Amino acid sequence: MNKILGTISFFTMVLALLPRAGVAATVEEDLNALEQRRYEAADRRRLAGPGRDTGDELFYNTANGASLTKAPFVDLMNRVPRS
């Protein structure tokens, strides 16, 4: 009897979580699209002159945890490959 209840409980939890898996894919796709738009905007700014529209107080945290001030950030954005 305990095995049957355990199996039913397990499948109930799996079924409850299935809709969230679809939402996660949508959220990931949205984030990827926003990141692409950010790179495209950086590309347009690069053509206008890097750092011209960026305040001196800017700091940027990279994915690996490093914090960049304006000059290193502008250098990083200038090294992003253009598509």
C-alpha positions in Angstrom: 0.0 0.0 0.0 2.8 2.4 0.8 4.5 1.7 -2.6 1.3 2.6 -4.3 0.8 5.8 -2.4 4.5 6.7 -3.0 4.2 6.1 -6.7 1.0 8.2 -6.9 2.6 11.0 -4.9 5.6 10.9 -7.2 3.6 11.1 -10.4 1.4 13.8 -8.9 4.5 16.0 -8.2 5.9 15.3 -11.7 2.6 16.3 -13.3 2.4 19.4 -11.2 5.8 20.5 -12.4 5.4 19.8 -16.1 3.7 23.1 -16.9 6.6 25.0 -15.3 9.1 23.3 -17.6 7.3 24.9 -20.6 7.4 28.3 -18.9 11.1 28.0 -18.2 11.8 27.5 -21.9 9.8 30.6 -22.7 11.6 32.7 -20.0 14.9 31.4 -21.3 13.9 32.3 -24.9 12.8 35.8 -23.7 16.1 36.4 -21.9 18.1 35.3 -24.9 16.1 37.7 -27.1 16.7 40.5 -24.6 20.4 39.7 -24.5 20.6 39.8 -28.3 18.8 43.2 -28.3 21.4 44.5 -25.8 24.3 43.4 -28.0 22.6 45.0 -31.0 22.2 48.3 -29.0 25.8 48.1 -28.0 26.8 47.6 -31.6 24.8 50.8 -32.6 26.5 52.7 -29.8 29.9 51.5 -30.9 29.3 53.0 -34.3 28.5 56.3 -32.7 31.6 56.3 -30.6 32.2 53.9 -27.7 31.4 55.2 -24.3 30.0 58.5 -25.4 26.6 57.8 -23.9 27.8 56.0 -20.8 28.2 57.8 -17.5 31.6 57.8 -15.7 30.0 56.2 -12.7 29.1 53.0 -14.7 30.0 49.7 -13.3 29.1 46.3 -14.9 29.2 42.9 -13.2 30.2 40.1 -15.6 28.8 36.6 -15.5 32.0 35.4 -13.9 31.7 37.9 -11.0 34.2 40.5 -12.1 33.1 44.2 -11.7 34.1 46.5 -14.5 34.3 50.3 -14.5 33.5 52.4 -17.5 36.8 52.0 -19.4 37.1 48.2 -19.1 33.4 47.9 -19.9 33.8 49.9 -23.1 36.8 47.8 -24.1 34.8 44.6 -23.5 31.9 45.9 -25.6 34.3 46.8 -28.4 35.6 43.2 -28.4 32.1 41.6 -28.8 32.0 40.1 -32.2 29.6 41.7 -34.6 27.0 39.5 -36.3 
